[in-house]
Amino acid sequence: MSQKILKELALLLAVVMILTGMPMYVQAAADPAFQTTYSTFYENRANQGIYDIQVKNVQKGYILKWHITGKGKKWASFDTKKVIAKGTTATNKLTIDSNGESAYAAGERIRITVNVYTAKWKLVSKLTFAGKLQSKAKAINIDTTGVGDLKQLKSGQTYKLRAVLTPLNSTSKVYWQVKDSKGTDCSAQITEEGAWTPTQSGEYTITATARNSAKGEALCTKQIQATVGSFIENIEQTASNKFKVTFGTAPAVTLKEADFSIKSGETTVVVKKVSATEDGKTVEVTTATSFMDGKVYNVTCAGYEKEFTASAGKPAKLTITTTSAQAGKYTTIEYAFHDAKNIDVTETVKSGTFRYSANVTNGLLDQQTNKLFMTTIGSIANVTLEYTAVDGTRLTDTKTIVCVEQKAEEAADSKFTLTKSVQTPTFQDAEVREVAIGDTMYAHFAAFNKNGTAIAYDSLTYSSSDPDSLIVSAEGKLTPIKAGNVTIVVTAVQGSIPVTYSYDVTVKAGRYLATIQMKETAIAMSNADVAEYQKIIPVTAMDQYGEQLALTNATGTVTESYGRTIARYEPSLNSIVVTTQRAAAGIYNCILSLTSNGVTLKQNFTVIVSAVPTNGVLTYQVEVSHPVLDLAINENTDMSNVPKITVRLAEYCGGVFKQYVLFESAQIQKGNAKYAADMRMVITSESAITSNSKTLELNPIYIGPVGDNGGIFCRKAEKGVYAVTLKYKQQVSYMGTWKNEDKTVTANIELTDTQGIPDYSIRSLTTSTSVQTAYQMALDCIQLAKDDQIIDCTVTGSNKLGSSVLVNSGEQINISTITIRSIATIKNQQKVYVDYMIPVGRTFTNR
C-alpha cells in the first residue's frame, strides 16, 4: 500500500513540476574559459606590459599548463608554466618585454595556450587565443635633415619629412596634416610617408600625429612651421641709399614703405620709397639717408630678415650720366659718383667744387646754371666735368652728348585722386576713384620720375572718355551725369610734347539720406526765464555709402507728443535748438522729421524740463555755443557772418540751470601759450581777458583786409584744444560769516580745420643755380600748385625768417617750414588769401 502511495505522490509531483515550468534536469557545470582575451599586447602600457591571464570555471585542485608559441614568443613570458587552481579561477602573469630590440617593431604575433587537467591529470579543456605584439608611441619628433632652412622653401619642390617615434620600436602609425596661415587644410600636399610638395607661397603649420589606428586617439603630436616662397633670398646694395631685395617668390601682397625695417644696432633707417619689378620678386628700397660705410644692416620685411654690409666709401669714380639733350631745351648735366666697390655714393657728396666745360656744336653751356642748350638734332657736345674734393682728390669725366628731338618726360610713378576741394592734396591718403551723381569733385594728378622727384609739366588738362556719363572740365572739375565706369585722361605737356595718363573712375548713383543721428537724445533743461538760455544739439546724416551727407538743403520739423512747442530745427546750424523758458516741468517726447532731397527720416528724442529749486547747492559751469568749431572756409562762408564762439558762466541750483552770471575775467590757453579773444594773438602769461560781464565773444576766424597788403585775407586760430577758464566771485560761509571768494571754472573748445592744405613737391635737393638766401633756395627747389606761392620759410637752428638767412655757394641748410599763400573762394565768388605754415624738414644744397 505504501509503495502505491509513493508512486502516486511521485506522479503528482511530476505533474506539478510540468505545470509550474520547473526544469526536470540538473544543470551541468560550465566549461573552463578565459576571463579576458587580447588581440593586441603593448609592452609599454600603464602596467609596463604585464597582463593577468585568467581562466574561469575551474575546480579546486585543477592543474593548468601554460604555453606561448608564435614568432614573437621570445618577447613574452609567464611567471610560471604550471598553476594549481585554488578556487574556481586560476591566474598567471604574462610579461611583454622587447628589451629595446628594433625587430620587435615588426609586430609579431604570439599564441597563448592553456591545458586544463583534473588533479589526476585527466585533460578537461584546451584553451587558446592569439594576439599581436605592439609598442605605443610615447613621443614624436620631425626630422628635417636634408630639407634646409624651413623659412626658405620653394613652391612646387618636394621636401622629405621623417617622423621619429619614441620608443624607436614603436608600432604606432604616423598621420600627417598641413594647414596654411588661414587654417585651411592643405593635407593633400603631403603623402603618408611625409613627402610634402607645397603648391603656393605662404606660412604653413605641419603636424605629425602618432595613433594606433586612423580613428584612434592621438598618442602624441609634433608641429613645425614652414615658410614657402616669400623669404628674402638676396640683398644687393646699388647706391649709398638704395638696395634691391630679391624674394624666393613674389610676396602675396604689394609691399609698402612701412613693411620694411632697417636697423644697425640701435640706429633705425627710414624707408623713403619702395618699387617692385613686374614679376614682384625684386623690390628696390630707397632710404631717406645714406648708409654708413662698413656697417652691418639688418633688413626685416613681413617677418623675414637678412643682413648686408653697406658700402658708402670715398668717391673713386665720376661718371656723367646724361647722354642726350633735347633740341631747344636747357638740359641739366646729370652725374654719379661711385666708390671703389662700384656703389653709387652720389648722395654722400655734400662738399667740394665742380667745374664744367664743353665744346658744343650749335649750342652753348650756360655758365650760370651749367645747363646745356642745343638747337640742331644730331649735333654733339663734348662735356667735361671736373670735381675737386675738400681733401684735394680730383675726379673728371668727359661725355659726348647728342642733340635729339623734344619729348615729354614720362612718369615712373604717378598719383591720381578725387577730392571735394580744388586745392591740391598731399596724396598721403588713400586714392579716391569714385564720385556720386550730384557731387562736385576735382581731379588731381602728380607725376614722379624714377628718383621720386616730381616732374614739372608745363600744363595739365583733364578730359572724359564718356561725357554723357561724366563731364570733366579741362581744369579737372567733375560733374557726374549717369552711373557707370568712365576713364579720365590726363594730358601733360612738356614744351610742345604731350604725354597722356588714363585712370578709371566709377560714377555712383546719387546720394540720399540713409541715417540721421543727434549728438544727444535725452536733453536735461531748466524752465528758468532767461532769454539767452537754449541748447543746440547738432544733427548729422549718413548716405547709403556710409559717408557723411551734407545737410545743405535739408528741412526739418519737430513735433511733441502733446503738441507743445519746445524745440525747432535750425538749417543754418544743422542742429536742433531747444528753448524751455517758462515751460512746464515734465518730460517732452519729441520727434525730429528731417527731409533731404525728398527723403524723410525721423529721430525720437526727449527733453526733460525741471523747475529751478528754491534751495540747493549753487554750482557753476562754462557754457560755449560751439564746443567744436570747424575753421574751414568754402563757397558757403559769408564774410559778414563769420562763425563766432559765445562763452558764458552758467549758475546751477541743485543741478538745474538758474541763470547766467557775471565773471571777472577769462583766460584762453593752449599748452603753455595764452591767447586774446581772437585766439590768434599770444599774450603775456600774467594777462587775462577782463570782462566783468555775462558774455565773452571769441573770434577764431577773421576775413578782411590786413594792413595795406591789398586784397582780402583769412586769418585762423591754430587747430587744437583750448582751455577757457572763467574767474568769478562766489559767496561762501566761513565760521558763520559770508564773504566773496575768488573761484575759477574751465571748459574746453576744440578747433578743427577740414580744409585741405596746399600740396608741395621737392623739385630738387640742389638749387639749379647759386642763390643768396634760404628763401630763394625754397623757391628754387620746392614746387607748388599753379596759384600758390611761397611767401617765406624758416631754417632749422635760426630764429630768422628764411629771407634773412644768407647762404654761400655749396652750403647746406635744413628748411624746417615753408609758408604757402593759397587762394580760397567764399560766398559770392569772393577770393580770399589763406596762409599755411607747412613742415618740410629737408636739407638742401646751394649750387
FENWO-V608457 format. One record per pair of residues at least 24 apart in sequence whose C-alpha atoms are under 10 Angstrom apart, sorted by the first residue. I is the first residue (numbers start at 1). J is the second residue. Records with the same first field share a line. If there is no record, write none. Layout:
I=J / J
This chain:
29=57 / 58
30=56 / 57 / 58
31=56 / 57 / 58 / 124 / 125
32=56 / 57 / 58 / 59 / 88 / 89 / 115 / 116 / 124 / 125 / 126 / 127
33=57 / 58 / 89 / 114 / 116 / 125 / 126 / 127 / 128
34=89 / 90 / 91 / 114 / 127 / 128 / 129
35=89 / 90 / 91
37=112 / 128 / 129 / 130 / 131
38=112 / 129 / 130 / 131 / 132
39=109 / 110 / 129 / 130 / 131 / 132 / 133
40=107 / 109 / 110 / 130 / 131 / 132 / 133 / 134 / 135
41=76 / 94 / 95 / 96 / 107 / 109 / 110 / 130 / 131 / 132 / 133 / 134 / 135
42=95 / 96 / 97 / 132 / 133 / 134 / 135 / 136 / 170 / 171
43=75 / 76 / 95 / 96 / 97 / 98 / 99 / 133 / 134 / 135 / 136 / 170
44=96 / 97 / 98 / 134 / 135 / 136 / 137 / 138 / 167 / 170
45=96 / 134 / 135 / 136
47=95
48=95 / 96 / 97
49=76 / 94 / 95 / 96 / 97 / 98 / 134 / 135
50=76 / 77 / 78 / 93 / 94 / 95 / 96 / 97
51=78 / 91 / 92 / 93 / 94 / 95 / 96
52=78 / 90 / 91 / 92 / 93 / 94 / 95
53=78 / 90 / 91 / 92 / 93 / 94 / 112
54=89 / 90 / 91 / 92 / 93
55=85 / 88 / 89 / 90 / 91 / 92 / 114 / 116 / 127
56=85 / 87 / 88 / 89 / 90 / 91
57=87 / 88 / 89 / 90
58=85 / 86 / 87 / 88 / 89 / 90 / 116 / 117 / 118 / 124 / 125
59=84 / 85 / 86 / 87 / 88 / 89 / 90 / 117 / 118 / 119
60=84 / 85 / 86 / 87 / 88 / 89 / 90 / 118 / 119
61=85 / 86 / 87 / 88 / 117 / 118 / 119 / 120
62=86 / 87 / 88 / 89 / 90 / 116 / 117 / 118 / 119 / 120 / 121 / 122 / 123 / 124
63=90 / 114 / 115 / 116 / 117 / 118 / 119 / 120 / 121 / 122 / 123 / 124
64=90 / 91 / 92 / 113 / 114 / 115 / 116 / 117 / 118 / 119 / 121 / 123 / 124 / 125 / 126
65=113 / 114 / 115 / 116 / 117 / 126
66=92 / 112 / 113 / 114 / 115 / 116 / 127 / 128
67=111 / 112 / 113 / 114 / 115 / 128
68=94 / 110 / 111 / 112 / 113 / 114 / 128 / 130
69=109 / 110 / 111 / 112 / 113 / 130
70=108 / 109 / 110 / 111 / 112 / 130 / 131 / 132
71=107 / 108 / 109 / 110 / 111
72=96 / 98 / 103 / 104 / 106 / 107 / 108 / 109 / 110 / 111 / 131 / 132 / 133
73=108 / 109 / 110 / 111 / 112 / 133
74=98 / 104 / 110
75=99 / 101 / 104 / 108 / 110 / 133
76=110 / 111 / 112 / 133
78=112
81=114
82=114 / 115 / 116
83=116
84=116 / 117 / 118 / 119
85=116 / 118 / 119
96=133 / 134 / 135
97=133 / 135
98=133 / 134 / 135 / 169
100=167 / 168 / 169 / 170
101=168 / 169
102=167 / 168 / 169 / 170
103=169
104=133 / 134 / 135 / 168 / 169 / 170 / 171
105=133 / 134 / 135 / 167 / 168 / 169 / 170 / 171 / 172
106=132 / 133 / 134 / 169 / 170 / 171
107=131 / 132 / 133 / 134 / 135 / 169 / 170 / 171
108=132 / 133 / 134
109=133 / 134
133=171
134=169 / 170 / 171 / 172 / 212
135=166 / 167 / 168 / 169 / 170 / 171 / 172 / 212
136=165 / 166 / 167 / 169 / 170 / 171 / 172 / 173 / 210 / 211 / 212 / 219 / 220
137=164 / 165 / 166 / 167 / 168 / 169 / 170 / 171 / 172 / 173 / 174 / 209 / 210 / 211 / 212 / 218 / 219 / 220
138=165 / 166 / 167 / 168 / 170 / 172 / 210 / 219 / 220 / 221
139=164 / 165 / 166 / 167 / 168 / 170 / 209 / 210 / 219 / 220 / 221 / 222
140=164 / 165 / 166 / 167 / 168 / 174 / 208 / 209 / 210 / 219 / 220 / 221 / 222 / 223
141=165 / 166 / 207 / 208 / 209 / 220 / 221 / 222 / 223 / 224
142=194 / 206 / 207 / 208 / 221 / 222 / 223 / 224
144=224
149=226 / 227
150=224 / 225 / 226 / 227 / 228
151=203 / 225 / 226 / 227 / 228 / 229 / 230 / 231 / 232 / 303 / 304
152=226 / 227 / 228 / 229 / 230 / 231 / 232 / 233 / 247 / 248 / 249 / 304
153=198 / 201 / 202 / 226 / 227 / 228 / 229 / 230 / 231 / 248 / 249
154=197 / 198 / 199 / 200 / 201 / 202 / 227 / 228 / 229 / 230 / 231 / 248 / 249
155=197 / 198 / 199 / 200 / 201 / 202 / 227 / 228 / 229 / 230 / 248 / 249
156=189 / 196 / 197 / 198 / 199 / 200 / 201 / 228 / 229
157=196 / 197 / 198 / 199 / 228
158=189 / 190 / 194 / 195 / 196 / 197 / 198 / 199
159=190 / 194 / 195 / 196 / 197 / 198
160=190 / 191 / 193 / 194 / 195 / 196 / 197
161=190 / 191 / 193 / 194 / 195 / 196 / 206 / 208
162=193 / 194 / 195 / 208
163=193 / 194 / 208 / 209 / 210 / 222
164=208 / 210
165=209 / 210 / 220
166=220
170=210 / 212
171=210 / 211 / 212
172=209 / 210 / 211 / 212 / 213 / 219
173=209 / 210 / 211 / 212 / 213 / 214 / 219
174=207 / 208 / 209 / 210 / 211 / 212 / 213 / 214 / 218 / 220 / 221
175=207 / 208 / 209 / 210 / 211 / 213 / 214 / 218 / 221
176=206 / 207 / 208 / 209 / 210 / 221 / 222 / 223
177=205 / 206 / 207 / 208 / 209 / 223
178=204 / 205 / 206 / 207 / 208 / 223 / 224 / 225
179=203 / 204 / 205 / 206 / 207 / 225
180=204 / 205 / 206 / 225 / 226 / 227
181=205
198=227 / 228 / 229
199=228
200=228 / 229 / 249 / 252
201=227 / 228 / 229 / 230 / 231 / 248 / 249 / 250 / 251 / 252
202=226 / 227 / 228 / 229 / 230 / 231 / 249 / 251 / 252
203=227 / 228 / 229 / 230
204=228
227=304
229=281
230=281 / 301 / 302 / 303 / 304
231=301 / 302 / 303 / 304 / 305 / 306
232=281 / 282 / 299 / 300 / 301 / 302 / 303 / 304 / 305 / 306 / 307
233=281 / 282 / 304 / 305 / 306
234=282 / 306 / 307 / 308
235=282 / 283 / 284 / 299 / 306 / 307 / 308 / 309
236=284 / 308 / 309 / 310
237=284 / 285 / 308 / 309 / 310 / 311 / 312 / 343 / 344
238=284 / 285 / 286 / 310 / 311 / 338 / 342 / 343 / 344 / 345
239=286 / 290 / 291 / 310 / 311 / 312 / 337 / 338 / 339 / 342 / 343 / 344 / 345 / 346 / 347 / 348
240=286 / 287 / 289 / 290 / 291 / 292 / 293 / 310 / 311 / 312 / 313 / 338 / 339 / 343 / 344 / 345 / 346 / 347 / 348
241=269 / 271 / 272 / 285 / 286 / 287 / 288 / 289 / 290 / 291 / 292 / 310 / 311 / 312 / 343 / 344 / 345 / 346 / 347 / 348
242=271 / 272 / 273 / 274 / 284 / 285 / 286 / 287 / 288 / 289 / 290 / 291 / 343 / 344 / 345
243=274 / 283 / 284 / 285 / 286 / 287 / 308 / 310
244=274 / 275 / 276 / 282 / 283 / 284 / 285 / 286
245=276 / 281 / 282 / 283 / 284 / 285 / 299 / 301 / 306
246=276 / 277 / 280 / 281 / 282 / 283 / 284
247=280 / 281 / 282 / 283 / 304
248=281 / 282
249=279 / 280 / 281 / 282
250=276 / 277 / 278 / 279 / 280 / 281 / 282 / 283
251=279 / 280 / 281 / 282 / 302
252=280
253=280
254=280 / 283
255=280 / 283 / 301 / 302
256=283 / 285 / 301
257=285 / 286 / 287 / 301
258=301 / 302
259=300 / 301 / 302 / 303
260=285 / 299 / 300 / 301 / 302 / 303 / 304 / 305
261=297 / 298 / 299 / 300 / 301 / 302 / 305
262=287 / 297 / 298 / 299 / 300 / 301 / 305 / 306 / 307
263=296 / 297 / 298 / 299 / 300 / 307
264=291 / 292 / 295 / 296 / 297 / 298 / 299 / 307 / 309
265=295 / 296 / 297 / 298
267=297
268=297 / 298
269=297 / 299
272=452
273=451 / 452
275=412 / 413 / 450
286=451 / 452
288=842
289=347 / 348
290=345 / 346 / 347 / 348
291=345 / 348
292=348
310=343
311=339 / 340 / 341 / 342 / 343 / 344 / 345
312=338 / 339 / 340 / 341 / 342 / 343 / 344 / 345 / 346 / 347 / 348
313=338 / 339 / 340 / 341 / 342 / 343 / 344 / 345 / 348
314=338 / 339 / 340 / 341 / 345 / 348 / 349 / 393
315=339 / 340 / 341 / 342 / 343 / 344 / 345 / 346 / 348 / 349 / 389 / 393 / 394 / 395
316=340 / 341 / 342 / 343 / 345 / 393 / 394 / 395
317=342 / 343 / 344 / 345 / 394 / 395 / 396 / 397
318=344 / 346 / 385 / 386 / 387 / 394 / 395 / 396 / 397 / 398
319=385 / 395 / 396 / 397 / 398 / 399
320=383 / 384 / 385 / 396 / 397 / 398 / 399 / 400 / 401
321=399 / 401
322=383 / 399 / 400 / 401 / 402
323=381 / 399 / 400 / 401 / 402 / 403
324=372 / 374 / 378 / 380 / 381 / 399 / 400 / 401 / 402 / 403 / 404 / 405
325=371 / 372 / 373 / 374 / 375 / 377 / 378 / 379 / 380 / 381 / 401 / 402 / 403 / 404 / 405 / 406
326=372 / 373 / 374 / 375 / 376 / 377 / 402 / 403 / 404 / 405 / 406 / 407 / 408
327=363 / 373 / 374 / 375 / 376 / 377 / 378 / 379 / 402 / 403 / 404 / 405 / 406 / 407
328=363 / 372 / 373 / 374 / 375 / 376 / 377 / 403 / 404 / 405 / 406 / 495
329=371 / 372 / 373 / 374 / 375 / 405 / 406 / 495
330=364 / 365 / 366 / 369 / 370 / 371 / 372 / 373 / 374
331=365 / 366 / 369 / 370 / 371 / 372 / 373 / 374
332=365 / 369 / 370 / 371 / 372 / 373 / 768
333=365 / 369 / 370 / 371 / 372 / 383 / 384 / 385 / 401
334=371
335=385 / 397
337=395
349=389
350=389 / 810 / 811 / 812 / 844 / 845
351=387 / 388 / 389 / 390 / 809 / 810 / 811 / 812 / 845
352=387 / 388 / 389 / 390 / 391 / 392 / 393 / 394 / 810
353=386 / 387 / 388 / 389 / 390 / 394 / 809 / 810 / 847
354=385 / 386 / 387 / 388 / 389 / 394 / 395 / 396 / 810 / 847
355=384 / 385 / 386 / 387 / 388 / 396
356=383 / 384 / 385 / 386 / 387 / 396 / 398
357=382 / 383 / 384 / 385 / 386 / 398
358=382 / 383 / 384 / 385 / 398 / 399 / 400
359=383 / 384 / 400
360=400 / 401
361=402 / 403
362=403
363=403
367=769
368=768 / 769 / 770
369=767 / 768 / 769 / 770 / 847
370=768 / 769
371=768 / 769
372=401 / 403
373=403
374=401 / 402 / 403 / 404
375=403 / 404 / 405
376=402 / 403 / 404 / 405
377=402 / 403 / 404 / 405 / 406
378=402 / 403 / 404 / 405
379=403 / 404
380=404
406=494 / 495 / 496 / 497
407=493 / 494 / 495 / 496 / 497 / 498 / 499
408=455 / 457 / 458 / 492 / 493 / 494 / 495 / 496 / 497 / 498 / 499 / 500
409=447 / 448 / 449 / 455 / 456 / 457 / 492 / 493 / 494 / 497 / 498 / 499
410=447 / 448 / 449 / 450 / 455 / 492 / 494 / 498 / 499 / 500 / 501
411=446 / 447 / 448 / 449 / 450 / 452 / 453 / 454 / 455 / 499 / 501
412=447 / 448 / 449 / 450 / 451 / 452 / 453 / 455
413=446 / 447 / 448 / 449 / 450 / 451 / 452 / 453 / 454
414=445 / 446 / 447 / 448 / 449 / 452 / 454 / 455 / 501
415=444 / 445 / 446 / 447 / 448 / 503
416=443 / 444 / 445 / 446 / 447 / 488 / 490 / 501 / 502 / 503
417=441 / 442 / 443 / 444 / 445 / 446 / 503 / 505
418=442 / 443 / 444 / 445 / 476 / 477 / 478 / 505
419=443 / 444 / 477 / 478 / 756
420=477 / 478 / 755 / 756
421=477 / 634 / 755 / 756 / 757 / 824
422=475 / 476 / 477 / 756 / 758 / 824 / 825
423=755 / 756 / 757 / 758 / 759 / 785 / 787 / 788 / 822 / 823 / 824
424=756 / 757 / 758 / 759 / 760 / 784 / 785 / 786 / 788
425=756 / 757 / 758 / 759 / 760 / 785
426=756 / 757 / 758 / 759 / 760 / 761
427=759
432=505 / 506
433=503 / 504 / 505 / 506 / 507
434=485 / 504 / 505 / 506 / 507 / 508
435=470 / 478 / 479 / 480 / 483 / 505 / 506 / 507 / 508 / 509 / 510 / 511
436=479 / 480 / 481 / 482 / 483 / 506 / 507 / 508 / 509 / 510 / 511 / 545
437=469 / 470 / 478 / 479 / 480 / 481 / 482 / 483 / 507 / 508 / 509 / 510 / 511
438=479 / 480 / 481 / 508 / 509 / 510 / 511
439=478 / 479 / 480 / 481 / 507 / 508 / 510 / 511
440=477 / 478 / 479 / 480
441=472 / 476 / 477 / 478 / 479 / 480
442=472 / 473 / 475 / 476 / 477 / 478 / 479
443=472 / 473 / 475 / 476 / 477 / 478 / 488 / 490
444=475 / 476 / 477 / 490
445=476 / 490 / 492 / 501
446=761
447=492 / 501
448=761 / 763
452=761 / 762 / 763
453=761 / 762 / 763 / 764 / 765
454=760 / 761 / 762 / 763 / 764 / 782 / 783
455=494 / 761 / 762 / 763 / 783
456=492 / 493 / 494 / 761 / 763 / 783 / 784
457=491 / 492 / 493 / 494 / 495 / 498 / 499
458=492 / 493 / 494 / 495 / 496 / 497 / 498
459=491 / 492 / 493 / 494 / 495 / 496 / 498 / 786
460=490 / 491 / 492 / 493 / 494 / 498 / 499 / 500
461=489 / 490 / 491 / 492 / 493 / 500
462=488 / 489 / 490 / 491 / 492 / 500 / 501 / 502
463=487 / 488 / 489 / 490 / 491 / 502
464=488 / 489 / 490 / 502 / 503 / 505
465=489 / 502 / 504
469=506 / 507
470=505 / 506 / 507
479=507
480=506 / 507 / 508 / 509 / 510
481=507 / 508 / 509 / 510
482=507 / 508 / 509 / 510
483=507 / 508 / 509 / 510
484=508 / 509
508=545
509=544
510=543 / 544
511=542 / 543 / 544 / 545 / 547 / 549 / 597
512=541 / 542 / 543 / 544 / 545 / 549 / 596 / 597 / 598 / 599 / 600
513=541 / 542 / 543 / 544 / 545 / 548 / 549 / 550 / 551 / 554 / 594 / 595 / 596 / 597 / 598 / 599 / 600 / 601
514=541 / 542 / 543 / 544 / 545 / 546 / 547 / 548 / 549 / 596 / 599 / 600 / 601
515=540 / 541 / 542 / 543 / 544 / 546 / 548 / 549 / 600 / 601 / 602 / 603
516=540 / 541 / 542 / 543 / 548 / 549 / 592 / 593 / 594 / 600 / 601 / 602 / 603
517=541 / 542 / 602 / 603 / 604
518=575 / 576 / 592 / 603 / 604 / 605
519=575 / 576
520=605 / 606 / 607
521=590 / 603 / 604 / 605 / 606 / 607
522=587 / 588 / 589 / 604 / 605 / 606 / 607 / 608
523=578 / 587 / 588 / 605 / 606 / 607 / 608 / 609
524=587 / 606 / 607 / 608 / 609 / 610 / 656 / 657
525=578 / 579 / 580 / 581 / 583 / 585 / 607 / 608 / 609 / 610 / 611 / 656 / 657
526=579 / 580 / 581 / 582 / 583 / 584 / 585 / 607 / 608 / 609 / 610 / 611 / 612 / 652 / 655 / 656 / 657 / 658 / 659
527=579 / 580 / 581 / 582 / 583 / 584 / 585 / 586 / 608 / 609 / 610 / 611 / 612 / 656 / 657 / 658
528=580 / 581 / 582 / 583 / 609 / 610 / 611 / 612 / 656 / 657 / 658 / 659
529=580 / 581 / 582 / 583 / 658 / 659
530=579 / 580 / 581 / 582 / 657 / 658 / 659 / 660
531=579 / 580 / 581 / 659
532=579 / 581 / 648 / 659 / 660
533=578 / 579 / 580 / 581 / 650 / 657 / 658 / 659 / 660
534=567 / 577 / 578 / 579 / 580 / 581 / 625
535=567 / 575 / 576 / 577 / 578 / 579 / 580 / 623 / 625
536=567 / 568 / 569 / 570 / 573 / 574 / 575 / 576 / 577 / 578 / 579 / 625 / 626
537=569 / 570 / 573 / 574 / 575 / 576 / 577 / 578
538=569 / 570 / 573 / 574 / 575 / 576 / 577 / 626
539=569 / 570 / 571 / 573 / 574 / 575 / 576 / 592 / 594 / 603
540=574 / 575
541=574 / 594 / 596 / 601
549=596
550=574 / 596
551=594 / 595 / 596 / 597
552=596 / 636
553=595 / 596 / 597
554=594 / 595 / 596 / 597 / 598 / 599 / 600
555=593 / 594 / 595 / 596 / 597 / 600
556=592 / 593 / 594 / 595 / 596 / 600 / 601 / 602
557=591 / 592 / 593 / 594 / 595 / 602
558=590 / 591 / 592 / 593 / 594 / 602 / 603 / 604 / 605
559=588 / 589 / 590 / 591 / 592 / 593 / 604
560=588 / 589 / 590 / 591 / 592 / 604 / 605 / 606 / 607
561=588 / 589 / 590 / 591
562=588 / 589 / 590
563=588 / 589 / 590
564=588 / 589 / 590
565=590
566=590 / 607
567=591 / 592 / 607
568=592
569=593 / 594
578=607
580=607 / 608 / 609 / 610
581=609
582=609 / 611
583=609 / 610 / 611
584=609 / 610 / 611
585=609 / 610 / 611 / 612
586=610 / 611
609=656
610=655 / 656 / 657
611=653 / 656 / 657 / 658
612=652 / 653 / 654 / 655 / 656 / 657 / 658 / 659
613=652 / 653 / 654 / 655 / 656 / 657 / 658
614=653 / 654
615=653 / 654
616=652 / 653 / 654 / 655 / 656
617=652 / 653 / 654 / 655 / 656
618=651 / 652 / 653 / 654 / 655 / 656 / 657 / 658 / 730 / 731
619=650 / 651 / 652 / 653 / 654 / 655 / 656 / 657 / 658 / 730 / 745
620=649 / 650 / 651 / 652 / 653 / 655 / 657 / 658 / 659 / 660 / 661 / 728 / 730 / 743 / 744 / 745 / 746
621=648 / 649 / 650 / 651 / 652 / 657 / 660 / 726 / 744 / 745 / 746 / 747
622=647 / 648 / 649 / 650 / 651 / 660 / 724 / 725 / 726 / 744 / 745 / 746 / 747 / 748
623=647 / 648 / 649 / 650 / 660 / 724 / 746 / 747 / 748
624=648 / 649 / 650 / 695 / 696 / 697 / 698 / 724 / 747 / 748 / 749
625=697 / 749
626=749 / 750 / 751
627=721 / 747 / 748 / 749 / 750 / 751
628=721 / 748 / 749 / 750 / 751 / 752
629=700 / 719 / 749 / 750 / 751 / 752 / 753
630=701 / 719 / 750 / 751 / 752 / 753 / 754 / 755
631=700 / 701 / 715 / 716 / 717 / 718 / 719 / 751 / 752 / 753 / 754 / 755
632=701 / 716 / 752 / 753 / 754 / 755 / 756
633=701 / 703 / 714 / 753 / 754 / 755 / 824 / 825 / 826 / 827 / 832 / 834
634=755 / 824 / 825 / 826 / 827 / 829
635=824 / 825 / 826 / 827 / 828 / 829 / 830 / 831
636=825 / 826 / 827 / 828 / 829
637=703 / 825 / 826 / 827 / 828 / 830
638=703 / 826 / 827 / 828 / 830
639=702 / 703 / 704 / 712 / 714 / 826 / 827 / 828 / 830 / 832
640=703 / 704 / 827
641=703
642=699 / 700 / 701 / 702 / 703
643=698 / 699 / 700 / 701 / 702
644=678 / 697 / 698 / 699 / 700 / 701 / 702
645=677 / 696 / 697 / 698 / 699 / 700 / 749
646=695 / 696 / 697 / 698 / 699
647=694 / 695 / 696 / 697 / 698 / 724 / 726 / 747
648=693 / 694 / 695 / 696 / 697 / 726
649=693 / 694 / 695 / 696 / 725 / 726 / 727 / 728 / 745 / 746
650=694
660=693 / 694 / 695
661=692 / 693 / 694 / 695 / 728 / 729
662=691 / 692 / 693 / 694 / 695 / 726 / 727 / 728 / 729
663=690 / 691 / 692 / 693 / 694 / 695 / 696 / 726 / 727 / 728 / 729 / 743 / 744
664=688 / 689 / 690 / 691 / 692 / 693 / 694 / 726 / 727 / 728 / 729 / 742 / 744
665=689 / 690 / 691 / 692 / 693 / 696 / 725 / 726 / 727 / 728 / 744
666=690 / 691 / 692 / 696 / 724 / 725 / 726 / 727 / 728 / 744 / 745 / 746
667=722 / 723 / 724 / 725 / 726 / 727 / 746
668=698 / 722 / 723 / 724 / 725 / 726 / 746 / 747 / 748 / 749
669=721 / 722 / 723 / 724 / 725 / 748
670=718 / 719 / 720 / 721 / 722 / 723 / 724 / 748 / 749
671=720 / 721 / 722 / 723
673=722
674=722 / 723 / 724
675=717 / 722
676=700
678=702 / 715 / 716 / 717
679=716 / 717 / 718 / 722
680=715 / 716 / 717 / 718
681=717
688=725 / 726 / 727
689=726
690=726 / 727
691=726 / 727
692=727 / 728
696=726
700=751
703=832 / 833 / 834
704=832 / 833
705=832 / 833
711=831 / 832 / 833
712=823 / 830 / 831 / 832 / 833 / 834
713=821 / 823 / 824 / 831 / 832 / 833 / 834 / 835
714=823 / 824 / 832 / 833 / 834 / 835
715=833 / 834 / 835 / 836
716=751 / 753 / 834 / 835 / 836
717=751 / 752 / 753
718=751 / 752 / 753
719=750 / 751 / 752 / 753
720=749 / 750 / 751 / 752 / 753
721=748 / 749 / 750 / 751 / 752
722=747 / 748 / 749 / 750 / 751
723=747 / 748 / 749 / 750
724=748 / 749
755=824
757=820 / 822 / 834 / 835 / 836 / 837 / 838
758=784 / 785 / 788 / 789 / 820 / 821 / 822 / 823 / 834 / 835 / 836 / 837 / 838
759=783 / 784 / 785 / 788 / 820 / 838
760=784 / 785 / 788 / 790 / 818 / 820 / 838 / 840
761=785 / 840
762=840 / 842 / 844
764=844 / 845
765=812 / 842 / 843 / 844 / 845 / 846 / 847
766=810 / 812 / 843 / 844 / 845 / 846 / 847
767=809 / 810 / 844 / 845 / 846 / 847
768=845 / 846 / 847
769=809 / 846 / 847
770=807 / 808 / 809 / 810 / 811 / 845 / 846 / 847
771=806 / 807 / 808 / 809 / 846 / 847
772=803 / 804 / 805 / 806 / 807 / 808 / 809 / 846
773=801 / 802 / 803 / 804 / 805 / 806 / 807 / 808 / 846
774=801 / 802 / 803 / 804 / 805 / 806 / 807 / 808 / 812 / 813 / 814 / 815 / 844 / 846
775=801 / 802 / 803 / 804 / 805 / 806 / 807 / 815 / 818
776=802 / 803 / 805 / 806 / 807 / 846
777=802 / 803 / 807 / 813 / 815 / 844 / 845 / 846 / 847
778=802 / 803 / 815 / 817 / 818 / 844
779=818
780=846
781=844 / 845 / 846
782=818 / 840
784=820 / 822
785=822
786=822
787=821 / 822 / 823
788=820 / 821 / 822 / 823 / 833 / 834 / 835
789=818 / 819 / 820 / 821 / 822 / 823 / 835
790=818 / 819 / 820 / 821 / 822 / 835 / 836 / 837
791=818 / 819 / 820 / 821 / 835 / 836 / 837
792=817 / 818 / 819 / 820 / 821 / 837
793=817 / 818 / 819 / 820 / 837 / 838 / 839 / 840
794=818 / 819 / 837 / 839 / 840 / 841
795=841 / 842 / 843
796=841 / 842 / 843
807=845 / 846
808=845 / 846 / 847
809=845 / 846 / 847
810=844 / 845 / 846 / 847
811=844 / 845 / 846 / 847
812=843 / 844 / 845 / 846 / 847
813=842 / 843 / 844 / 845 / 846
814=840 / 841 / 842 / 843 / 844 / 845
815=839 / 840 / 841 / 842 / 843 / 844
816=840 / 841 / 842 / 843
817=841 / 842
